[in-house]
Amino acid sequence: MEQFGIYILAFTTSILLSVPVSLGLPTLITRYISKYEVSKDDAAIKGLLIRSNQIVIATTALVLLVAGLSYLLWWKNLDPMLVKTIWVSFLLLPLIALGSLRAAALRGLRYIILGQLPDTLLRNFLLCLGIGIYYLLGFELSPVIAMSIHAIAAAIAYIVGYFFLRKKLLSRLRVIVPKYHNKEWITQAIPFSLNSGVQVIKSRLLTYILAIFGSLEAVAIFDVALRAAALVAFTLDALNTAIAPYISKAFENDNFIQLKRIVKKTSRIIFFFAIPVVLVFIFGGKPLLVFLFGIEYTASYIPLVLLCIGQLVNAATGSVGLVLNMTGRQAYYTKVTIFVTLINLIVSIPLVILYDVIGAASIHAGLLIVQNIILVWFVKREMKINTTVFQ
């Protein structure tokens, strides 16, 4: 269990560092490519893609430089296995960041499945396949080996995704002279970047708090519960990816009737699929955890139930965050997320010290509910749109 905790901590670090690398550009790309498709501005699309890739390459180099300096000053003295795994996890940084730009571009063009296929399905399938083969060959699987397999899977997924984008867009832009709206893009990317950063910090903060004030075993137990509970909102995440360009297009065309129709239908689908998943985990969570992870992971059951309750409310509130991001109101979303993250930081430490993983799950679920209620209230007041299932 401790080995799994090391892997999760290293992977969390790479995900956290991908935030300053990508700078909120994926959300910007999805929104603006949808916008430029409406105005048939291929020159701006090409310029946006070129500038985004240049920024990501530069920020990746900067983040790795800072990581190297901080290693010399601080974390070289941590557990040797953790240090090695973190170094290998840095291979994921450019792959995750550049892959997210490619996926965002395809989503903006409304090629939803092609945009998600490499990272959502292919990368995870190759990771599981690689680990499975390694295990069947009788080798001992360490966190470093698991992270290396993950990096190889990510590289293959990125290459496949690049060919998808080249076929659907890049070949069409080959003879186009790029046009750059740097000032506008940077202005719009700042709140997206802040929002993405705070969202990732909010979701990953408890991993570090558990590692510092709990144990690596607690990190593993919490991560299993967190990943399982995420299945409750799987439909929400999938549909958000699918409807993002349509919401952006409806907003750009001032078609609020269509926008409301999209939100209404998706909220009902999301909640319909969330309920059975919650029921399965509540009534059959323990045997499932034993079957999938082993008897030692039954400690994940109560945290899983708590997280499922939070995710059910998240599903019931629909695509509220996406509506704000795709309609130019991302600044409010960012303010609320920052507020929730600060509360998380203040409250989670004593809860983890007192109640360990259950404390972490309680604060995560509670703040998820509070954040969604605040956002639903704002969207209903400012846009006269009810994103919840209760409409």
DOMIZA-673430 format. One record per residue: residue number from 1; residue in three letters; x negated, y, z negated of N, C-alpha, C in turn. Coordinates in steps of 0.1 Angstrom, whole numbers, m for minus. Layout:
REM DOMIZA-673430
SITE    i   aa   n.px   n.py   n.pz  ca.px  ca.py  ca.pz   c.px   c.py   c.pz
SITE  NUM  Ala      X      Y      Z      X      Y      Z      X      Y      Z
...
END
This chain:
REM DOMIZA-673430
SITE    i   aa   n.px   n.py   n.pz  ca.px  ca.py  ca.pz   c.px   c.py   c.pz
SITE    1  Met     m8    m12      0      0      0      0     m9     13      0
SITE    2  Glu    m20     12     m7    m29     24     m7    m35     27      6
SITE    3  Gln    m38     16     14    m43     18     27    m33     25     36
SITE    4  Phe    m20     21     35    m10     27     43     m8     42     39
SITE    5  Gly    m10     45     26    m10     58     21    m21     67     27
SITE    6  Ile    m33     61     29    m44     68     35    m40     72     49
SITE    7  Tyr    m35     62     57    m31     64     71    m21     75     72
SITE    8  Ile    m10     75     63      0     85     63     m6     99     60
SITE    9  Leu    m15    100     50    m21    113     47    m29    118     58
SITE   10  Ala    m36    110     65    m44    114     77    m36    119     88
SITE   11  Phe    m25    111     91    m16    114    102     m9    127     99
SITE   12  Thr     m5    129     86      2    141     82     m7    153     84
SITE   13  Thr    m20    151     81    m30    162     83    m30    166     98
SITE   14  Ser    m31    156    107    m31    159    122    m19    166    126
SITE   15  Ile     m7    162    121      6    168    125      6    183    120
SITE   16  Leu      1    185    108      1    198    102     m8    208    110
SITE   17  Leu    m20    202    114    m29    210    122    m24    213    136
SITE   18  Ser    m15    205    141    m10    207    154     m1    219    155
SITE   19  Val      3    225    143     12    237    143      4    249    148
SITE   20  Pro     m8    252    142    m15    263    147    m21    261    161
SITE   21  Val    m22    249    165    m27    246    178    m16    249    189
SITE   22  Ser     m4    245    186      7    247    196     14    260    195
SITE   23  Leu     13    267    183     18    280    181     32    282    186
SITE   24  Gly     41    272    184     55    274    188     58    274    203
SITE   25  Leu     48    272    211     49    272    225     59    262    231
SITE   26  Pro     60    250    226     70    241    232     84    246    232
SITE   27  Thr     89    252    221    102    258    221    103    270    230
SITE   28  Leu     93    278    231     93    289    240     94    284    255
SITE   29  Ile     86    274    258     86    268    272    100    263    276
SITE   30  Thr    106    255    267    120    250    270    130    261    272
SITE   31  Arg    129    272    264    139    283    266    136    291    278
SITE   32  Tyr    123    294    281    120    303    292    121    295    306
SITE   33  Ile    117    283    306    118    276    319    133    274    323
SITE   34  Ser    142    272    313    156    272    315    161    286    321
SITE   35  Lys    155    296    315    159    310    319    153    312    333
SITE   36  Tyr    141    309    336    135    311    349    141    302    360
SITE   37  Glu    146    291    356    153    282    366    166    289    371
SITE   38  Val    173    296    362    185    304    365    182    315    375
SITE   39  Ser    170    322    373    166    333    382    157    329    393
SITE   40  Lys    154    315    394    146    309    404    132    316    405
SITE   41  Asp    126    319    393    113    326    392    102    315    390
SITE   42  Asp     98    308    401     88    298    400     74    304    396
SITE   43  Ala     72    316    400     59    323    397     57    324    382
SITE   44  Ala     68    328    375     67    330    361     66    316    354
SITE   45  Ile     73    306    359     71    292    354     57    288    354
SITE   46  Lys     50    290    366     37    285    367     27    293    358
SITE   47  Gly     30    306    357     22    315    348     23    310    333
SITE   48  Leu     36    307    329     38    303    315     31    290    312
SITE   49  Leu     31    280    322     25    268    319     10    269    318
SITE   50  Ile      4    277    327    m11    279    327    m15    286    314
SITE   51  Arg     m8    297    311    m12    304    299    m10    295    286
SITE   52  Ser      0    287    286      3    279    274     m8    269    272
SITE   53  Asn    m12    262    283    m23    252    283    m36    259    279
SITE   54  Gln    m39    271    284    m51    278    280    m51    281    265
SITE   55  Ile    m40    285    260    m39    288    245    m41    276    237
SITE   56  Val    m35    265    241    m36    253    233    m51    247    233
SITE   57  Ile    m57    248    244    m71    243    245    m80    252    236
SITE   58  Ala    m78    265    236    m86    274    228    m83    272    213
SITE   59  Thr    m70    271    209    m67    269    195    m72    255    190
SITE   60  Thr    m71    245    199    m76    232    194    m91    233    191
SITE   61  Ala    m99    240    199   m113    241    197   m115    249    183
SITE   62  Leu   m107    259    181   m109    268    169   m105    260    157
SITE   63  Val    m94    252    157    m90    244    146   m100    233    142
SITE   64  Leu   m106    227    153   m116    217    150   m129    223    144
SITE   65  Leu   m132    235    149   m144    242    143   m142    245    128
SITE   66  Val   m130    250    125   m127    253    111   m126    240    103
SITE   67  Ala   m121    229    109   m121    216    102   m135    211     99
SITE   68  Gly   m144    213    108   m158    209    106   m165    217     95
SITE   69  Leu   m162    230     95   m168    238     84   m162    235     71
SITE   70  Ser   m149    232     70   m143    229     57   m148    215     53
SITE   71  Tyr   m151    206     62   m157    193     58   m170    195     51
SITE   72  Leu   m179    203     56   m192    206     50   m190    212     36
SITE   73  Leu   m180    220     34   m178    228     22   m170    220     12
SITE   74  Trp   m161    211     16   m151    205      7   m149    190      9
SITE   75  Trp   m141    187     19   m135    173     19   m145    162     23
SITE   76  Lys   m157    165     25   m167    154     27   m168    145     15
SITE   77  Asn   m165    151      3   m166    144     m9   m154    135    m13
SITE   78  Leu   m144    135     m5   m132    127     m8   m135    113     m5
SITE   79  Asp   m124    104     m7   m126     90     m5   m131     87     10
SITE   80  Pro   m142     80     11   m148     78     24   m139     72     35
SITE   81  Met   m130     63     31   m120     58     41   m111     69     45
SITE   82  Leu   m106     77     36    m97     88     40   m104     98     49
SITE   83  Val   m117    101     46   m125    110     55   m126    105     69
SITE   84  Lys   m130     92     70   m131     86     83   m118     86     91
SITE   85  Thr   m107     83     84    m94     83     91    m90     96     95
SITE   86  Ile    m93    107     87    m89    120     91    m97    124    104
SITE   87  Trp   m110    121    104   m118    125    116   m112    118    129
SITE   88  Val   m108    105    128   m102     99    139    m89    105    143
SITE   89  Ser    m81    109    133    m68    115    135    m69    128    143
SITE   90  Phe    m81    135    143    m83    147    150    m82    145    166
SITE   91  Leu    m85    132    170    m83    129    184    m69    131    189
SITE   92  Leu    m59    130    179    m45    132    183    m42    146    186
SITE   93  Leu    m50    156    180    m46    170    181    m43    175    195
SITE   94  Pro    m53    174    204    m50    180    218    m40    171    225
SITE   95  Leu    m39    158    222    m29    150    229    m15    153    225
SITE   96  Ile    m13    155    212      0    159    207      4    172    212
SITE   97  Ala     m5    182    211     m2    196    215      1    197    230
SITE   98  Leu     m8    192    238     m6    193    252      6    185    257
SITE   99  Gly      8    173    250     19    165    253     32    172    250
SITE  100  Ser     33    180    239     45    187    236     48    198    246
SITE  101  Leu     38    204    252     40    214    263     46    207    275
SITE  102  Arg     41    196    278     46    188    290     61    184    288
SITE  103  Ala     63    179    276     77    174    273     87    186    273
SITE  104  Ala     82    198    267     91    210    267     94    214    281
SITE  105  Ala     84    214    290     87    218    304     97    209    311
SITE  106  Leu     96    196    309    106    187    314    120    189    308
SITE  107  Arg    120    192    295    133    195    289    139    207    295
SITE  108  Gly    131    217    297    136    230    303    142    228    317
SITE  109  Leu    136    218    324    142    215    337    153    205    336
SITE  110  Arg    157    201    324    168    192    321    165    177    325
SITE  111  Tyr    152    174    325    148    160    327    145    155    313
SITE  112  Ile    156    153    305    155    150    291    148    137    288
SITE  113  Ile    152    126    295    146    113    292    132    113    296
SITE  114  Leu    128    118    308    114    119    312    106    127    302
SITE  115  Gly    112    137    297    104    145    287    101    138    274
SITE  116  Gln    111    130    270    109    123    257    102    109    258
SITE  117  Leu    104    103    270     99     89    271     85     87    267
SITE  118  Pro     75     95    272     61     91    268     58     92    253
SITE  119  Asp     63    102    246     59    104    232     69     97    223
SITE  120  Thr     81     96    226     91     90    217     91     75    218
SITE  121  Leu     90     70    231     91     55    232     78     49    236
SITE  122  Leu     71     54    246     59     47    251     48     48    240
SITE  123  Arg     45     59    234     34     60    224     37     51    212
SITE  124  Asn     49     51    207     52     43    196     52     28    199
SITE  125  Phe     57     25    212     56     11    216     42      6    217
SITE  126  Leu     33     14    223     19     10    225     12      9    211
SITE  127  Leu     16     18    202     10     17    188     14      4    182
SITE  128  Cys     27      1    182     31    m12    176     25    m24    183
SITE  129  Leu     24    m23    196     18    m34    204      4    m36    200
SITE  130  Gly     m4    m25    200    m18    m26    196    m20    m31    182
SITE  131  Ile    m13    m26    173    m14    m31    159    m10    m46    158
SITE  132  Gly      1    m50    165      5    m64    165     m5    m73    171
SITE  133  Ile    m12    m69    182    m22    m78    188    m34    m79    179
SITE  134  Tyr    m38    m67    173    m49    m67    164    m47    m77    152
SITE  135  Tyr    m35    m76    147    m31    m85    136    m31    m99    140
SITE  136  Leu    m25   m103    151    m24   m116    156    m38   m123    159
SITE  137  Leu    m47   m114    163    m61   m119    165    m68   m122    152
SITE  138  Gly    m62   m119    141    m68   m122    128    m78   m112    122
SITE  139  Phe    m78   m100    128    m87    m90    123    m81    m82    112
SITE  140  Glu    m89    m77    103    m84    m69     92    m81    m55     97
SITE  141  Leu    m68    m51     94    m64    m37     99    m67    m27     88
SITE  142  Ser    m76    m18     91    m79     m7     82    m72      6     87
SITE  143  Pro    m71     16     79    m65     29     83    m73     35     95
SITE  144  Val    m86     33     96    m94     39    107    m90     32    120
SITE  145  Ile    m89     19    120    m85     11    132    m71     15    136
SITE  146  Ala    m62     15    126    m48     19    130    m47     33    136
SITE  147  Met    m55     42    131    m55     56    137    m62     56    151
SITE  148  Ser    m72     47    153    m78     46    166    m69     41    176
SITE  149  Ile    m61     31    172    m51     25    181    m40     36    185
SITE  150  His    m37     44    175    m27     54    177    m32     65    187
SITE  151  Ala    m45     68    186    m51     78    195    m51     72    209
SITE  152  Ile    m54     59    211    m54     53    224    m40     53    230
SITE  153  Ala    m30     50    222    m16     50    226    m12     64    230
SITE  154  Ala    m16     74    223    m13     88    226    m19     92    239
SITE  155  Ala    m31     88    242    m38     91    254    m31     86    266
SITE  156  Ile    m27     73    265    m20     66    276     m7     73    279
SITE  157  Ala      1     76    268     14     83    269     12     97    275
SITE  158  Tyr      1    104    272     m1    117    278     m3    116    293
SITE  159  Ile    m11    106    297    m14    105    311     m1    102    319
SITE  160  Val      7     93    313     20     89    320     29    102    320
SITE  161  Gly     30    109    310     38    121    309     33    132    319
SITE  162  Tyr     20    133    321     15    142    331     19    139    345
SITE  163  Phe     19    126    348     24    122    362     39    125    364
SITE  164  Phe     47    124    353     61    128    354     62    143    357
SITE  165  Leu     55    151    350     56    165    352     51    169    366
SITE  166  Arg     40    163    370     34    166    383     45    163    394
SITE  167  Lys     52    152    393     61    148    403     73    157    403
SITE  168  Lys     78    161    391     90    169    390     88    184    392
SITE  169  Leu     76    189    389     74    204    389     61    208    394
SITE  170  Leu     50    203    390     37    208    394     34    208    409
SITE  171  Ser     39    197    416     37    197    430     44    208    437
SITE  172  Arg     55    212    432     63    222    437     57    236    435
SITE  173  Leu     49    237    425     43    250    421     29    252    427
SITE  174  Arg     24    242    434     10    242    439      6    254    447
SITE  175  Val     15    259    456     12    270    464     17    284    459
SITE  176  Ile     23    283    447     29    295    441     18    303    434
SITE  177  Val     18    316    436      9    325    428     15    328    415
SITE  178  Pro      8    325    404     14    326    391     16    341    387
SITE  179  Lys     27    343    379     30    356    373     30    355    358
SITE  180  Tyr     24    365    351     23    364    337     31    375    330
SITE  181  His     38    371    320     45    381    311     40    379    297
SITE  182  Asn     27    382    296     20    378    283     26    385    271
SITE  183  Lys     29    398    272     34    405    261     48    400    256
SITE  184  Glu     56    397    266     70    391    262     68    378    256
SITE  185  Trp     60    369    262     58    356    257     52    355    243
SITE  186  Ile     42    364    241     36    364    228     46    369    217
SITE  187  Thr     54    380    221     64    385    211     74    375    208
SITE  188  Gln     79    367    217     89    357    215     83    344    208
SITE  189  Ala     70    342    211     64    330    205     61    331    190
SITE  190  Ile     59    343    186     55    345    171     66    339    162
SITE  191  Pro     78    343    163     88    337    154     90    322    156
SITE  192  Phe     88    317    169     89    303    171     77    296    164
SITE  193  Ser     65    302    165     54    296    158     55    296    143
SITE  194  Leu     60    307    138     62    307    123     73    297    119
SITE  195  Asn     83    296    127     94    286    124     89    272    125
SITE  196  Ser     81    269    135     76    255    137     66    252    126
SITE  197  Gly     58    262    122     48    260    112     55    257     98
SITE  198  Val     64    266     95     71    264     82     79    251     82
SITE  199  Gln     85    247     93     93    235     93     84    223     91
SITE  200  Val     72    223     97     63    212     95     57    212     81
SITE  201  Ile     54    223     76     49    224     62     60    220     52
SITE  202  Lys     72    224     55     83    220     46     85    205     46
SITE  203  Ser     84    199     57     86    184     58     74    176     53
SITE  204  Arg     62    182     54     50    174     51     44    178     37
SITE  205  Leu     50    189     31     44    194     19     45    183      8
SITE  206  Leu     56    176      7     57    166     m4     47    155     m3
SITE  207  Thr     42    152      9     32    142     11     19    146      3
SITE  208  Tyr     15    158      5      3    163     m2      6    164    m17
SITE  209  Ile     18    169    m21     21    170    m35     21    156    m42
SITE  210  Leu     26    146    m35     26    133    m41     12    127    m41
SITE  211  Ala      3    131    m31    m10    126    m32    m18    132    m43
SITE  212  Ile    m15    145    m46    m23    152    m56    m18    149    m70
SITE  213  Phe     m4    150    m72      1    148    m85      7    134    m87
SITE  214  Gly      7    126    m77     12    112    m78      1    102    m75
SITE  215  Ser      2     95    m64     m8     85    m60     m6     82    m45
SITE  216  Leu    m16     76    m39    m15     72    m25     m4     61    m23
SITE  217  Glu     m1     53    m34     10     44    m33     23     51    m32
SITE  218  Ala     24     62    m40     37     71    m39     39     77    m25
SITE  219  Val     28     81    m19     28     86     m5     34     76      4
SITE  220  Ala     30     63      3     35     52     11     49     50      9
SITE  221  Ile     53     49     m4     67     46     m8     77     57     m2
SITE  222  Phe     72     70     m4     81     81      1     81     81     16
SITE  223  Asp     71     78     23     71     79     37     80     68     43
SITE  224  Val     80     56     37     89     46     42    104     51     40
SITE  225  Ala    107     57     29    121     62     27    124     73     36
SITE  226  Leu    114     82     39    116     93     47    119     89     62
SITE  227  Arg    111     79     66    112     75     80    125     67     82
SITE  228  Ala    129     60     72    142     52     73    154     62     73
SITE  229  Ala    153     72     64    164     82     64    165     90     76
SITE  230  Ala    154     92     83    154    100     95    163     93    106
SITE  231  Leu    165     80    105    174     74    114    189     79    113
SITE  232  Val    192     84    102    206     90    100    208    101    110
SITE  233  Ala    197    109    111    198    121    120    192    119    133
SITE  234  Phe    190    106    137    183    103    150    191    109    161
SITE  235  Thr    204    107    161    213    112    171    212    127    172
SITE  236  Leu    211    134    161    210    148    160    197    153    168
SITE  237  Asp    186    146    164    174    150    171    174    147    186
SITE  238  Ala    180    135    190    180    132    204    189    141    212
SITE  239  Leu    201    144    206    210    153    213    205    168    213
SITE  240  Asn    198    172    203    192    185    203    182    187    214
SITE  241  Thr    174    176    216    165    176    228    172    177    241
SITE  242  Ala    184    170    242    191    170    254    198    183    257
SITE  243  Ile    204    189    247    213    200    250    206    214    249
SITE  244  Ala    193    214    244    186    227    243    186    235    256
SITE  245  Pro    183    229    268    183    238    280    197    242    284
SITE  246  Tyr    207    234    280    221    238    284    226    249    275
SITE  247  Ile    222    249    262    226    260    254    219    273    258
SITE  248  Ser    206    272    262    199    283    266    205    289    279
SITE  249  Lys    209    280    288    215    284    301    228    291    299
SITE  250  Ala    237    285    290    250    290    287    249    304    281
SITE  251  Phe    239    306    272    237    319    266    232    329    276
SITE  252  Glu    223    325    284    217    335    294    228    339    304
SITE  253  Asn    238    330    306    249    334    315    261    340    308
SITE  254  Asp    260    342    295    270    348    286    283    339    286
SITE  255  Asn    281    326    288    292    317    288    294    311    274
SITE  256  Phe    300    318    265    301    314    251    312    303    250
SITE  257  Ile    321    302    259    331    291    259    324    278    261
SITE  258  Gln    315    278    271    307    265    274    298    262    262
SITE  259  Leu    292    272    256    283    270    245    290    264    233
SITE  260  Lys    302    269    230    310    264    219    315    249    222
SITE  261  Arg    318    247    235    322    233    239    311    223    237
SITE  262  Ile    299    227    241    287    218    239    285    215    224
SITE  263  Val    285    226    216    283    224    201    293    215    195
SITE  264  Lys    306    217    199    317    210    193    316    195    196
SITE  265  Lys    313    192    209    312    177    213    300    171    206
SITE  266  Thr    289    177    206    277    171    200    278    169    185
SITE  267  Ser    284    178    178    285    177    164    294    165    160
SITE  268  Arg    304    162    168    312    150    165    305    137    168
SITE  269  Ile    297    137    179    289    125    182    279    122    172
SITE  270  Ile    272    133    168    261    132    157    267    126    145
SITE  271  Phe    278    131    140    283    126    127    289    112    128
SITE  272  Phe    295    109    140    300     96    142    290     85    141
SITE  273  Phe    278     88    146    267     78    146    259     78    133
SITE  274  Ala    260     89    125    253     90    113    259     81    102
SITE  275  Ile    272     81    101    280     75     90    276     60     89
SITE  276  Pro    276     52    100    273     38     98    259     35     93
SITE  277  Val    250     44     98    235     42     93    234     44     78
SITE  278  Val    241     55     73    241     57     59    247     46     51
SITE  279  Leu    258     40     56    264     29     49    255     17     49
SITE  280  Val    248     14     60    239      3     60    228      4     50
SITE  281  Phe    222     16     49    211     18     40    216     18     25
SITE  282  Ile    228     23     23    233     24      9    236     10      4
SITE  283  Phe    243      2     12    247    m12      8    237    m23     11
SITE  284  Gly    228    m20     21    219    m31     25    205    m27     25
SITE  285  Gly    202    m15     19    188     m9     19    178    m18     13
SITE  286  Lys    180    m24      1    170    m32     m6    166    m44      2
SITE  287  Pro    175    m53      7    171    m64     15    164    m60     28
SITE  288  Leu    168    m49     34    161    m44     46    147    m40     43
SITE  289  Leu    145    m33     32    131    m29     28    122    m41     25
SITE  290  Val    128    m51     19    120    m63     16    116    m70     29
SITE  291  Phe    126    m71     38    124    m78     50    113    m71     59
SITE  292  Leu    114    m58     60    106    m50     69     92    m47     63
SITE  293  Phe     91    m44     50     79    m39     44     73    m48     33
SITE  294  Gly     82    m56     27     77    m64     16     83    m60      2
SITE  295  Ile     82    m69     m7     89    m67    m20     85    m55    m28
SITE  296  Glu     72    m51    m25     67    m39    m33     73    m26    m28
SITE  297  Tyr     80    m26    m17     86    m14    m12    101    m12    m16
SITE  298  Thr    106    m21    m25    119    m19    m30    120     m6    m38
SITE  299  Ala    108     m1    m42    108     12    m50    113     24    m41
SITE  300  Ser    113     21    m27    118     31    m18    133     33    m17
SITE  301  Tyr    140     23    m24    155     23    m22    162     35    m27
SITE  302  Ile    160     39    m40    167     51    m45    163     63    m38
SITE  303  Pro    150     66    m35    146     77    m27    153     77    m13
SITE  304  Leu    154     65     m7    161     64      6    176     68      5
SITE  305  Val    183     64     m6    197     68     m7    198     83     m9
SITE  306  Leu    190     89    m17    190    103    m18    187    111     m5
SITE  307  Leu    178    106      2    174    112     15    185    110     25
SITE  308  Cys    192     99     25    203     96     34    215    106     31
SITE  309  Ile    217    109     19    228    119     16    224    133     22
SITE  310  Gly    212    137     20    207    149     26    208    149     41
SITE  311  Gln    204    138     48    205    137     62    219    136     67
SITE  312  Leu    228    131     59    242    130     63    248    144     64
SITE  313  Val    245    153     54    249    167     55    243    174     66
SITE  314  Asn    230    171     69    223    176     80    230    173     93
SITE  315  Ala    235    160     95    242    156    106    256    163    107
SITE  316  Ala    262    165     96    275    171     96    275    186    100
SITE  317  Thr    264    192     98    263    206    102    259    208    116
SITE  318  Gly    256    198    123    254    198    138    241    205    141
SITE  319  Ser    241    211    153    228    216    159    227    231    156
SITE  320  Val    228    235    143    228    249    139    215    255    141
SITE  321  Gly    204    248    138    191    254    140    187    256    155
SITE  322  Leu    191    247    163    189    248    177    196    259    183
SITE  323  Val    209    262    179    217    273    184    210    286    181
SITE  324  Leu    204    287    169    197    300    166    184    301    175
SITE  325  Asn    177    290    177    164    291    184    167    294    199
SITE  326  Met    177    288    205    180    290    219    188    302    223
SITE  327  Thr    192    310    212    200    322    215    192    335    210
SITE  328  Gly    179    333    208    172    345    204    173    349    189
SITE  329  Arg    178    340    181    180    344    167    171    336    158
SITE  330  Gln    159    332    164    150    324    157    143    330    144
SITE  331  Ala    144    344    144    138    351    133    145    348    120
SITE  332  Tyr    158    347    121    166    344    109    163    330    104
SITE  333  Tyr    163    321    114    160    307    111    146    306    103
SITE  334  Thr    137    314    108    123    314    102    124    319     87
SITE  335  Lys    131    330     85    133    335     72    138    325     62
SITE  336  Val    149    319     66    156    309     57    146    297     54
SITE  337  Thr    139    293     65    130    282     63    118    285     54
SITE  338  Ile    113    297     55    102    302     46    108    302     31
SITE  339  Phe    120    307     30    126    308     16    127    294     10
SITE  340  Val    132    284     18    134    271     14    120    264     11
SITE  341  Thr    110    267     19     97    261     17     91    266      4
SITE  342  Leu     92    279      1     87    284    m12     94    278    m24
SITE  343  Ile    107    276    m23    114    269    m34    109    255    m35
SITE  344  Asn    107    249    m24    101    235    m24     88    234    m31
SITE  345  Leu     79    244    m28     66    244    m34     67    246    m49
SITE  346  Ile     76    255    m54     77    258    m68     83    247    m76
SITE  347  Val     94    241    m70    102    231    m78     96    217    m77
SITE  348  Ser     90    214    m65     86    200    m63     75    195    m72
SITE  349  Ile     66    204    m76     55    199    m84     59    194    m97
SITE  350  Pro     67    201   m105     72    195   m118     81    183   m116
SITE  351  Leu     89    183   m105     97    171   m103     89    159    m99
SITE  352  Val     79    161    m92     70    149    m88     62    145   m101
SITE  353  Ile     58    154   m109     51    150   m121     60    142   m130
SITE  354  Leu     72    146   m131     82    140   m140     88    127   m135
SITE  355  Tyr     92    128   m122    100    117   m116     94    110   m104
SITE  356  Asp     82    114   m101     74    108    m90     82    108    m76
SITE  357  Val     83     97    m70     89     97    m56    104    101    m57
SITE  358  Ile    111     97    m67    125    101    m69    127    116    m69
SITE  359  Gly    117    123    m76    117    137    m77    115    143    m64
SITE  360  Ala    106    138    m56    103    143    m43    115    141    m33
SITE  361  Ala    121    130    m34    133    127    m26    145    137    m29
SITE  362  Ser    146    139    m42    157    148    m47    156    162    m42
SITE  363  Ile    144    168    m43    142    181    m38    142    182    m23
SITE  364  His    137    172    m16    138    172     m2    153    172      3
SITE  365  Ala    161    163     m3    175    162      1    182    175     m3
SITE  366  Gly    180    180    m15    187    191    m20    185    204    m11
SITE  367  Leu    172    206     m8    169    218      0    173    217     14
SITE  368  Leu    174    205     20    179    203     33    194    207     34
SITE  369  Ile    201    203     23    215    207     23    217    222     21
SITE  370  Val    209    228     12    210    243     10    207    250     23
SITE  371  Gln    196    246     30    192    253     42    203    252     53
SITE  372  Asn    209    241     55    219    239     65    232    247     62
SITE  373  Ile    236    248     49    247    256     46    245    270     49
SITE  374  Ile    233    276     45    230    290     48    231    293     63
SITE  375  Leu    225    284     71    224    286     86    238    285     92
SITE  376  Val    246    276     87    260    274     92    268    287     90
SITE  377  Trp    266    292     77    273    305     74    269    316     83
SITE  378  Phe    256    318     86    251    328     94    256    327    108
SITE  379  Val    256    315    114    260    314    128    275    316    129
SITE  380  Lys    283    312    119    297    314    120    300    329    118
SITE  381  Arg    293    336    110    295    351    108    291    359    120
SITE  382  Glu    279    356    125    273    364    136    277    361    150
SITE  383  Met    280    348    152    283    343    166    297    338    167
SITE  384  Lys    304    337    156    317    331    156    317    317    162
SITE  385  Ile    307    309    159    306    295    163    305    286    151
SITE  386  Asn    313    276    151    313    266    140    305    254    145
SITE  387  Thr    293    252    140    285    241    145    288    227    138
SITE  388  Thr    296    228    127    298    216    119    308    206    126
SITE  389  Val    309    194    120    319    185    125    333    188    121
SITE  390  Phe    335    197    111    348    201    106    353    213    114
SITE  391  Gln    358    210    126    364    221    134    375    215    143
END
